[in-house]
């Protein structure tokens, strides 16, 4: 067992409450937020009165090597875009 393995959690949390009980997952979440700052893609803005903001959700996944050993804890902060309603929150959109 290598020293690095001691800083990785084998548990995969189902929600933020579970993740906040494990220092390895807290560190993973902090890395994700720092990456937003480094990439300059996160701007805090005031919410207008007539706008319902989209909510965020944390996704937690363990990354494995060829032997299926956990090598990294990956946290992603994603927007819940599926909560938008066409015509109300946006007009036509094409990907």
C-alpha distances in whole Angstrom, upper triangle without the diagonal:
4,7,8,7,8,12,12,14,14,17,20,23,26,28,28,29,25,24,25,24,20,19,17,20,23,21,21,25,26,24,27,30,29,29,32,34,33,34,37,38,38,41,42,46,48,49,53,54,55,52,49,46,43,40,36,33,29,27,24,21,18,17,15,14,15,13,14,11,12,12,15,17,21,24,27,30,33,37,39,41,42,44,47,50,52,55,54,51,51,54,53,50,49,45
4,5,6,7,10,11,14,14,18,20,23,27,28,28,28,25,23,24,23,19,18,16,19,21,19,19,23,23,22,24,27,26,26,30,31,30,31,35,35,35,39,40,44,46,47,51,53,54,50,48,44,41,39,35,32,28,27,23,21,17,16,15,14,16,14,15,12,12,11,13,16,19,22,26,29,32,36,38,40,41,43,46,49,51,54,53,50,50,53,52,49,47,44
4,5,6,8,10,13,14,18,20,22,26,27,26,27,24,22,22,21,17,16,14,17,19,17,17,21,21,20,23,25,24,25,28,29,28,30,33,34,34,37,38,42,44,45,49,51,52,49,46,43,40,37,34,31,27,26,22,21,18,17,16,16,19,17,17,14,13,11,13,15,19,21,25,28,31,35,37,39,41,43,45,49,50,54,52,49,49,52,52,48,47,44
4,5,6,7,11,13,16,18,20,24,24,24,25,22,19,20,20,16,14,11,14,16,14,14,18,18,17,19,22,21,21,25,26,25,26,29,30,30,34,35,38,41,42,46,48,49,45,43,39,37,34,30,28,24,23,19,18,14,14,14,13,16,16,15,12,10,8,9,12,15,18,21,24,27,31,33,36,37,39,41,45,47,50,49,45,46,48,48,44,43,40
4,5,5,8,9,13,15,18,21,23,22,23,20,18,19,18,14,13,11,13,16,14,14,18,19,18,20,23,22,23,26,27,26,28,31,31,31,35,35,39,41,42,46,48,48,45,42,39,36,33,30,27,23,21,18,16,12,12,12,12,15,14,13,9,8,7,9,11,14,17,21,24,27,31,32,35,36,38,41,44,46,49,48,45,45,48,47,44,43,40
4,6,8,10,13,15,17,21,22,21,22,19,17,17,16,12,11,9,13,15,13,14,18,18,18,20,23,22,23,26,27,27,29,32,32,31,35,35,39,41,42,45,47,48,45,42,39,36,33,30,27,23,22,18,17,14,15,15,16,19,17,16,12,11,10,11,12,16,18,22,24,28,31,33,36,37,39,41,45,47,50,49,45,46,49,49,46,45,42
4,7,10,12,14,16,19,20,19,19,17,14,15,14,10,8,6,10,11,10,11,14,14,14,17,19,19,20,23,24,23,25,28,28,28,31,31,35,37,38,42,44,45,41,39,36,33,30,26,24,20,19,16,15,13,13,14,16,19,18,17,13,11,10,9,9,13,15,18,21,24,28,30,33,34,36,38,42,44,47,45,42,43,46,46,43,42,39
4,7,9,11,13,16,17,17,18,15,12,14,13,10,9,6,8,11,10,10,13,14,14,16,18,19,19,22,24,23,25,27,27,27,30,31,34,37,37,41,43,43,40,37,34,31,28,24,22,18,16,13,12,9,10,11,13,16,16,14,10,7,7,6,6,10,12,16,19,22,26,28,30,32,33,36,39,41,45,43,40,41,43,43,40,39,36
4,5,8,10,13,15,15,15,12,10,12,11,8,9,6,7,11,11,10,13,15,15,16,19,20,21,23,25,25,26,29,28,27,31,31,34,36,36,40,42,42,39,36,33,30,27,23,20,16,15,11,10,8,10,12,14,17,16,14,11,8,9,8,7,10,12,16,19,21,25,26,29,30,31,34,38,40,43,42,39,40,43,42,40,39,36
4,6,10,13,15,16,16,13,12,14,13,10,12,10,10,14,14,13,16,18,18,19,22,23,23,25,27,28,29,31,30,30,33,33,36,38,38,42,43,43,40,37,34,31,28,24,21,17,15,11,10,7,10,10,13,16,14,11,9,6,9,9,8,12,14,17,20,22,26,27,30,30,32,35,38,40,44,42,39,40,43,42,40,39,36
4,6,9,12,13,13,9,9,12,11,9,12,10,9,13,14,13,15,18,18,18,21,23,23,25,27,28,29,31,29,29,32,32,35,36,36,39,41,41,38,34,31,29,25,22,18,15,13,10,9,8,11,12,16,18,17,14,12,9,12,11,9,12,13,16,18,21,24,24,27,28,29,32,35,38,41,40,37,38,41,41,38,38,35
4,7,9,11,12,9,8,12,12,10,13,11,9,12,14,12,13,16,17,16,19,21,21,23,25,26,26,28,27,26,29,29,32,34,33,36,38,38,34,31,28,25,22,19,15,12,10,6,6,6,10,12,16,18,18,14,13,10,13,11,8,10,10,13,15,17,20,21,24,24,25,29,32,34,38,36,33,35,37,37,34,34,31
4,6,7,8,5,5,9,9,9,12,11,8,11,14,12,12,16,17,16,18,21,21,22,24,26,26,28,26,25,27,27,30,31,30,34,35,35,32,28,26,23,19,16,13,10,9,6,8,10,13,16,19,22,22,18,17,14,16,14,10,11,10,12,14,16,18,19,22,22,23,27,30,33,36,34,31,33,36,36,34,34,31
4,7,8,7,8,11,12,12,15,15,12,14,16,15,14,18,19,17,19,22,22,23,25,27,27,28,26,25,27,27,29,30,29,32,33,33,29,26,24,21,17,15,11,9,8,7,9,12,15,18,22,24,24,20,20,17,19,17,13,13,11,13,14,15,17,16,20,20,20,24,27,30,33,31,29,30,33,34,31,32,30
4,6,6,6,9,11,12,15,14,11,12,15,14,12,16,17,16,17,20,21,21,23,25,26,26,24,22,24,24,26,27,26,29,30,30,27,23,21,18,15,12,9,7,8,8,11,14,17,20,24,27,27,23,22,19,20,18,14,13,11,12,12,13,15,15,19,19,19,22,25,29,31,29,27,29,32,33,31,31,29
4,5,5,6,9,10,12,13,9,9,13,12,10,13,15,14,14,18,19,19,21,23,24,24,22,20,22,21,24,24,24,27,28,29,26,23,20,18,14,11,9,7,9,9,12,15,18,21,25,28,28,24,23,20,21,18,14,13,10,11,11,13,15,15,19,20,20,23,26,29,32,30,27,29,32,33,31,32,30
4,6,5,7,10,12,14,11,11,14,14,12,15,18,17,17,20,22,22,24,26,27,27,26,23,25,24,26,27,26,29,30,31,28,25,22,21,17,15,12,11,12,12,15,17,21,23,27,30,29,26,24,21,22,20,16,16,14,15,15,17,18,18,22,23,22,26,29,32,35,32,30,32,35,36,35,36,34
4,5,6,7,11,12,9,10,14,13,12,15,18,17,18,21,22,23,25,27,28,29,27,25,27,26,29,30,29,33,33,34,31,28,25,23,19,17,14,11,12,10,13,14,18,20,24,27,26,23,21,18,20,17,14,14,13,15,15,18,20,20,24,24,24,28,31,34,37,35,32,34,37,38,36,36,34
4,5,6,8,8,5,7,10,10,9,12,14,14,15,17,19,19,21,23,24,25,24,22,25,24,27,28,28,32,33,34,30,27,24,22,18,15,13,10,10,8,11,12,16,18,22,25,25,21,19,16,17,14,11,11,10,12,13,16,18,19,23,24,24,27,31,34,36,34,31,33,36,37,35,35,33
4,6,7,9,7,6,10,11,9,11,14,14,15,17,19,20,21,23,25,25,24,22,24,23,26,27,27,31,32,33,30,27,25,23,19,16,14,12,13,12,14,16,19,22,25,28,28,24,22,19,19,17,13,14,12,14,14,18,20,21,25,26,26,29,32,35,38,35,32,34,38,39,36,37,35
4,7,9,8,8,11,13,12,14,17,17,18,20,22,23,24,26,28,29,28,26,28,27,30,31,31,35,35,37,34,31,28,26,23,20,17,15,16,13,16,16,19,22,25,28,27,24,22,18,19,17,14,16,14,17,18,21,23,24,28,29,29,32,35,38,41,39,36,38,41,42,40,40,38
4,5,6,6,9,10,11,13,15,16,17,19,20,22,23,25,26,28,27,25,28,27,31,32,32,36,37,38,35,32,29,27,24,21,18,15,15,12,14,13,16,19,21,25,24,21,18,15,16,14,11,13,13,16,17,21,23,25,28,29,30,33,36,39,42,40,37,38,42,42,40,40,37
4,5,5,6,9,10,10,12,14,15,16,18,20,21,22,24,26,26,24,27,26,30,31,32,36,37,39,36,33,30,28,25,21,19,16,16,14,15,14,17,19,22,25,24,22,19,16,15,13,11,13,13,16,18,21,24,26,29,31,31,34,38,40,43,41,38,39,42,43,40,40,38
4,6,5,6,9,10,11,13,15,15,17,19,20,21,23,25,24,23,26,27,30,32,33,36,38,39,36,33,30,28,24,21,18,15,15,11,12,11,13,15,18,21,21,18,16,12,12,9,7,10,10,14,16,20,23,25,28,30,30,33,37,39,42,40,37,38,41,41,38,38,35
4,5,5,6,9,10,11,13,14,15,17,19,20,21,23,22,21,24,24,27,29,29,33,35,36,32,30,26,24,21,17,15,11,11,8,10,10,13,15,18,22,22,19,17,13,13,10,7,8,8,11,13,16,19,21,24,26,27,29,33,35,38,36,33,35,38,38,35,35,32
4,5,5,6,9,10,11,12,14,16,17,18,20,21,21,19,22,22,25,27,27,31,33,34,31,29,25,23,20,17,15,12,13,11,13,14,16,19,22,25,25,23,20,17,16,13,10,11,9,12,13,16,19,21,25,26,27,29,33,36,38,36,33,34,37,38,35,36,33
4,5,5,6,9,10,10,12,15,15,16,18,20,20,19,22,22,26,28,29,33,35,36,33,30,27,25,22,19,17,13,14,12,14,14,15,18,20,24,24,22,19,16,14,11,9,10,9,12,14,17,20,23,26,28,29,31,35,37,40,38,34,35,38,39,36,36,33
4,5,5,6,9,10,11,13,15,15,17,19,18,18,21,21,25,27,28,32,34,35,31,29,25,23,20,16,15,11,11,9,10,11,12,15,18,22,22,20,17,14,12,9,6,6,6,9,11,14,18,20,23,25,26,28,32,34,37,35,32,33,36,36,33,33,30
4,5,5,6,9,10,11,13,14,16,17,16,15,18,18,21,24,24,28,30,31,28,25,22,20,17,13,12,8,10,9,11,13,15,18,21,25,25,22,21,17,16,12,9,8,5,7,8,12,15,18,20,23,23,26,29,32,34,32,29,30,33,33,31,31,28
4,5,5,6,9,10,11,12,14,15,15,14,17,17,21,23,24,28,30,32,28,26,23,21,19,15,14,12,13,13,15,16,17,21,23,27,27,25,23,19,18,14,12,11,9,10,11,14,17,20,23,25,26,28,31,33,36,34,30,31,34,35,32,33,30
4,5,5,6,9,10,10,12,14,14,14,17,18,22,25,26,30,32,33,30,28,24,22,20,17,16,13,14,13,14,15,15,18,21,24,25,23,21,18,16,12,10,9,8,10,11,14,17,21,23,25,27,28,32,34,36,35,31,31,34,35,31,31,28
4,5,5,7,9,10,11,12,12,11,15,16,20,22,23,27,29,30,27,25,21,19,17,13,13,10,11,11,13,14,15,19,21,25,26,23,22,18,17,13,11,8,6,6,7,11,14,17,19,22,23,24,28,30,32,31,27,28,31,31,28,28,25
4,5,5,7,9,10,11,10,9,12,13,16,19,20,24,27,28,24,23,19,18,16,13,13,11,13,14,16,18,19,22,25,28,30,27,26,22,20,17,14,12,10,9,8,11,14,17,19,22,23,24,28,30,32,30,26,27,30,31,28,28,26
4,5,5,6,9,10,11,10,13,14,18,21,23,26,29,30,27,26,22,21,19,16,17,15,16,16,18,19,20,23,25,29,30,28,26,23,20,17,15,13,12,12,12,15,17,21,22,25,26,27,31,32,34,33,29,30,32,33,30,30,28
4,5,5,6,8,9,9,13,15,19,22,24,27,30,31,27,26,22,21,19,16,16,15,15,16,17,18,18,22,23,27,29,27,25,22,20,16,15,12,11,10,11,13,16,20,21,24,25,26,30,31,33,32,28,28,31,31,28,27,25
4,6,5,6,5,6,9,12,15,19,20,23,26,27,24,23,19,17,17,14,15,14,15,17,18,20,20,24,26,29,31,29,28,25,23,19,17,14,12,11,10,12,13,17,18,22,23,23,27,28,30,28,25,25,27,28,25,25,23
4,5,5,7,6,9,11,15,18,20,23,27,28,25,24,21,20,19,17,18,17,19,20,22,23,23,27,29,32,34,32,30,27,25,21,20,17,15,14,13,15,17,20,21,25,26,26,29,31,32,31,27,27,30,30,28,28,26
4,5,8,9,12,15,18,22,24,27,30,31,28,27,24,23,22,19,20,19,20,21,22,23,23,26,27,31,33,31,30,26,24,20,20,17,16,15,15,17,19,23,24,27,28,28,32,33,34,33,29,29,31,32,29,29,26
4,6,8,11,14,17,21,23,26,29,30,26,26,22,21,21,18,20,19,20,21,22,23,23,26,27,30,33,31,30,27,24,21,20,18,16,15,14,16,17,21,21,25,26,26,29,30,32,31,27,26,28,28,25,25,22
4,6,8,11,14,18,20,22,26,27,24,24,20,20,20,18,20,19,21,23,24,26,26,29,31,34,36,34,33,30,28,24,23,20,18,16,15,16,17,21,21,24,25,25,28,29,30,29,25,25,27,28,25,25,23
4,7,10,13,16,18,20,24,24,21,21,17,16,17,15,17,17,19,21,22,25,25,28,30,33,35,33,32,29,27,24,22,19,17,14,12,13,13,17,17,21,22,21,24,25,27,25,22,21,24,24,21,22,20
4,7,10,13,15,18,21,22,19,18,15,14,14,13,15,16,18,20,22,25,25,29,31,35,36,34,33,30,28,24,22,19,16,14,11,12,12,16,16,20,20,20,24,25,26,24,21,21,24,25,22,23,22
4,6,10,12,15,18,20,17,17,14,14,15,14,17,18,21,23,26,28,29,33,35,38,40,38,37,33,31,28,26,23,20,17,14,15,14,17,18,21,21,21,24,25,26,24,20,21,23,25,23,24,23
4,7,9,13,16,17,15,15,12,13,14,14,17,18,21,24,27,29,30,34,37,40,42,39,38,34,33,29,26,24,20,18,15,16,14,17,18,21,20,20,23,25,25,23,20,21,24,26,24,26,25
4,6,9,13,14,12,13,11,13,14,15,19,20,24,26,29,32,33,37,40,43,45,42,41,37,36,32,30,27,24,21,18,17,16,18,18,21,20,19,22,23,23,21,18,19,22,25,23,26,25
4,6,9,12,10,12,10,13,14,16,20,22,25,28,31,34,36,40,43,46,47,44,43,40,39,35,32,29,26,23,20,19,17,19,19,22,20,19,22,23,23,20,17,19,23,25,25,27,27
4,6,8,7,8,7,11,12,15,18,21,25,28,31,34,36,40,43,46,47,44,43,40,39,35,32,29,26,23,20,19,16,17,17,19,17,16,18,20,20,17,14,17,20,23,23,26,26
4,6,6,8,9,13,15,18,22,24,28,31,34,37,39,43,46,49,50,47,47,43,43,39,36,33,29,26,23,21,18,19,18,21,18,17,18,19,18,15,13,16,19,22,22,26,27
4,6,8,10,14,16,19,23,26,29,32,36,39,41,45,48,51,52,49,49,45,45,41,38,35,31,29,25,23,20,20,20,21,18,17,18,20,18,15,14,17,20,23,24,28,29
4,7,10,13,16,19,23,26,29,33,36,39,41,45,48,51,52,49,49,45,45,41,38,35,32,29,25,23,19,19,18,19,16,15,15,16,15,11,11,14,17,20,21,25,26
4,6,9,12,16,19,23,25,29,32,36,37,41,44,47,48,45,45,42,41,38,35,31,28,25,21,19,16,15,14,16,13,11,13,14,14,10,8,11,15,18,19,22,23
4,7,9,13,16,20,22,26,29,33,35,38,41,44,46,42,42,39,39,35,32,29,25,23,19,17,13,12,12,13,10,9,11,14,14,10,8,12,15,18,19,22,23
4,6,10,13,17,19,23,26,30,31,35,38,41,42,39,39,35,35,32,29,26,22,19,15,13,10,10,10,12,10,10,12,15,16,12,10,12,16,19,18,21,21
4,7,10,14,16,20,23,26,28,32,35,38,39,36,36,32,32,29,26,23,19,16,13,10,7,6,7,9,7,8,11,14,15,13,10,12,16,18,17,19,19
4,7,10,13,17,20,24,26,29,33,35,37,33,33,30,30,26,23,20,16,14,10,9,6,6,8,10,9,10,14,17,19,16,13,16,19,21,20,22,21
4,7,10,13,17,20,22,26,29,32,33,30,29,26,26,22,19,16,13,10,7,6,4,6,9,11,11,13,17,19,22,19,16,18,21,23,21,22,21
4,7,10,13,17,19,23,26,29,30,26,26,23,23,20,16,14,10,8,6,5,6,7,10,12,12,15,18,21,24,22,19,21,24,25,23,23,22
4,7,10,13,16,19,23,26,27,23,23,19,20,16,13,10,7,6,5,6,9,10,14,15,16,18,22,25,27,26,23,24,27,27,25,26,23
4,7,10,13,16,20,23,23,20,20,16,17,14,11,8,6,5,6,7,11,11,14,15,17,20,23,25,28,27,24,25,28,28,25,25,23
4,7,10,13,17,20,20,17,16,13,14,11,7,6,5,7,9,11,14,15,18,19,21,23,27,29,32,31,28,29,32,31,29,28,26
4,6,10,13,16,17,13,13,10,11,9,6,5,7,9,12,13,17,18,20,21,23,26,29,31,34,33,30,31,33,33,30,29,26
4,6,10,13,13,10,9,6,8,6,5,6,9,11,15,17,20,21,24,25,27,29,33,35,38,37,34,34,37,36,33,32,29
4,7,10,11,9,8,6,6,5,6,7,10,13,16,18,22,23,25,26,28,31,34,36,39,38,35,35,37,36,33,32,28
4,7,8,5,5,4,5,7,9,11,14,16,20,22,25,27,29,29,32,34,37,39,42,42,39,39,41,39,36,35,31
4,5,5,6,7,6,9,12,14,17,19,23,25,28,30,32,32,35,37,40,41,45,45,42,41,43,42,38,36,33
4,5,7,10,10,13,16,17,21,23,26,28,31,32,34,34,37,39,42,43,47,47,44,43,45,43,40,38,34
4,5,9,10,13,16,18,22,24,28,29,33,34,36,36,38,41,44,45,49,49,46,45,47,46,42,41,37
4,6,9,11,13,15,19,21,25,26,29,30,32,32,35,38,40,42,46,45,42,42,44,43,40,38,35
4,6,9,12,14,18,20,24,26,30,31,33,33,36,38,41,43,47,46,43,43,45,44,41,40,36
4,6,8,11,14,17,21,23,26,28,30,31,33,35,39,41,44,43,40,40,43,42,39,37,34
4,7,10,13,16,20,22,26,28,30,31,33,36,39,41,44,43,40,40,42,42,38,37,34
4,6,10,13,16,19,23,25,27,28,30,33,36,38,41,40,37,37,39,39,36,34,31
4,7,10,13,16,20,22,24,26,27,30,33,35,38,37,34,35,37,37,34,33,30
4,7,10,13,16,19,21,22,24,27,30,32,35,34,31,31,34,33,30,29,26
4,7,10,13,15,18,20,21,24,27,29,32,31,28,28,31,31,28,28,25
4,6,10,12,15,17,18,20,24,26,29,27,24,25,27,27,24,24,21
4,7,10,12,15,16,18,21,23,26,25,21,22,25,25,23,23,21
4,7,9,11,13,14,18,20,23,21,18,19,21,22,19,20,17
4,6,9,9,11,14,16,19,18,14,15,18,19,17,18,16
4,5,6,8,12,14,17,16,13,14,17,18,16,18,17
4,5,6,9,11,14,13,10,11,14,14,12,14,13
4,5,8,10,14,13,11,12,14,14,13,15,14
4,7,10,13,11,9,11,14,15,15,17,17
4,7,9,8,6,7,10,12,12,15,15
4,6,5,5,7,9,11,12,15,16
4,5,6,5,6,7,9,12,15
4,6,5,5,8,11,14,17
4,6,8,11,13,17,19
4,7,10,11,15,17
4,7,8,11,14
4,6,10,13
4,7,10
4,7
4
